[in-house]
């Protein structure tokens, strides 16, 4: 077996040396690795205890992040990686709202001091419906956040219980109303294909979400990972995974309801009212640059990808010593071409033939593999159909098989 | 037993001794069986004289009869070893008949007499009956404890005649075995029948015509020991340094320039293949290596035959002929172990003779050659089987033989509770799983031996397997008309389980000509997408896609269906699929 990527990770200096200048928007992702409790399906890098390692706890975390920002900035200067103002900032987790609004605000201020934030930039955070109150939401708005994304997951009490979520539908409803009152753009995440979920339960959840007048909706299929509570239940036969055709059906239901209510898909798992797409999210698929801060956060600069150490102790030890807490890889031409294909093909704006030809060579547009029913070429881009969204990885592999090695 | 003789004669010291010394192949030691005959010379003193005894340890399984017959042709006498706890086995009889045909001195010996389960008196009586000898002529030994082995060696000196060749006649030596050694080239094992060979002699292989001076001449005792000459009656080896494997044909006669013979020795009858299967390398670039490996292995195992073949599903390979199923398994295992190949084999089949309506004839060794139309008659090979079983299992054995289209030829008692049943059966019925079924229905007691017995007309059809409408040639099988449905049903079900779902629906059909006899459907994969990349982990997604693409490259394409190698390997394995649905469908089919 020979996979092209078995090289050991590189240190920040080696990465900096290899940086190839490229003009792309710059974004900032801030990871908040705290939760009040862990949900049954969660395999994210998050922790429920308030103190994660010596010197790393909820109180000290903002200052550690600021220290990391400083180290990154120095690295940029040393290696000629341009430091631009952020076009968007995204606080994800974990549960960012486990921290006080004043703490979140100070982190955001540190980002602004370090890189600057463009005027009118999108500044999002993720939140659990039961960790926000109207005063919190107003404080966040005042601190400069423009957008909030709630982990609603379902409006059905039975399903919330199966998903091991603590909030009630009523709490989610109050959170959404509060956010809108505070003047925040508002998004909801939903999870489909929960074990034993009935089709009409899923339909009700989507309808309810669509009826609230939210700006943005994300729908994710439940993935059950082995080393989670649900993974262990699956192994013991206590729950059953929904089949791929049941998942596909759920996806089609969501797409049909949401599009009738004025939402259009713009990425495989994301729908938005016109102009309300999450630009930060789009940046991941468009190949923008971004710095990820906090344990386990990923970053991308032109031909470099790197990732912060996941283990909190290793991460904080490195930050406290003034070092950069990450390692990464250099993308060669082949990797860049692969990424251009599988990232671009997830978007409604599609994989532009121009970009494809830049990646794999001239004439690619004229020798596409058969796309039968999976994608069509529109306005100079390859755009997936509904079926092509559901079989997106297959579509990406077919394109890669055609153009790469 | 061979181990014990090696240690008692001092050929091996205790330190050098290990179990199954002569079974030098890993496979033999792991399976506890002998596959290859091994020749070794030991010294034994009797009276004031020292005798050189050359012994060949032979395999017991029916598949390796050919090895036994070759070994017996190079000998003056044989020790007929019977396990006193098991009694006479089917292969005891067939090996006995071979020894009689070769006019050998036969020394009947009961082994394992020290074990509590030994039925020494009963087995001795049966042996006396069979051989027409008195009870005092049957020796009793325990190879484990060494009891009686010295007496046996003395008896060998007494009863086995000295080699009958003429030391003064022109040199003639029989090549009875050869093997390929990566460092030394071909090692040829010979028995000098007349005259002698000296180390400096130029030797000539009479059939191939090649002429060479040996690099080394020697005996095996059991270490390879160079000697200055091999004289009449001696068994030894010659190394000539040649690496071209076609130069060393087993059965050829070696003579030498100094004392040239005009007539070669009788040699051997080429063995007949009983079972055929396609063998293909998993990696297509290993095809040349497979060819070289087969050439080399054939030196050591003259009973393999092979011709190149192409399969749409499996690529380039060889259609190989074997002596039986065990032989086939051993050959494949040896190719993989000794030559570092990764192989896939088709289901084994026998060969058929097809008479066409226009009077022409087709020999079929591969199901794809089986004509679909204008067939007048099909002839299949048959064997005569001897099955020896304790009498309480006679009913079960008879039922099993009937299920496999057997016709009873006779039945006789060997002693009070052992029965020998003789059947005529299609070879194709006995080569797959029959032996295992026989063992399981008789609690392991029955033994089986068989010999080819011509051919008979039969009602046979070819069952094809179509995947998404495309014929998968490697899965076609020739079956008796009554078993075609069962094959089709089981194979389509197996494949449904083994072929991963793809983006479209895949019908899997079994067909006889244009007629579909069984069908399964693999439903299309509807969702194949990762919902998100957590925390922007694009690297992980890229690696996952790369891995999936690597995996697909290794798959075989039947039309546009990608099938993993493992699916073919499992589909072609002889493992039987058995579930409730299959049993019910077969029952319903039988009623029709």
Interface residues (C-beta under 8 A of the other chain):
Chain A: X1 X2 X3 X4 X5 X29 X31 X44 X45 X92 X220 X221 X223 X244 X245 X247 X248 X249 X251 X268 X269 X284 X290 X292 X296 X297 X298 X299 X300 X305 X307 X329 X335 X338 X339 X342 X343 X389 X390 X391 X392 X393 X394 X396 X397 X400 X401
Chain B: X501 X503 X523 X525 X526 X527 X528 X529 X530 X531 X532 X533 X534 X535 X536 X537 X538 X539 X541 X542 X543 X545 X546 X547 X548 X549 X550 X552
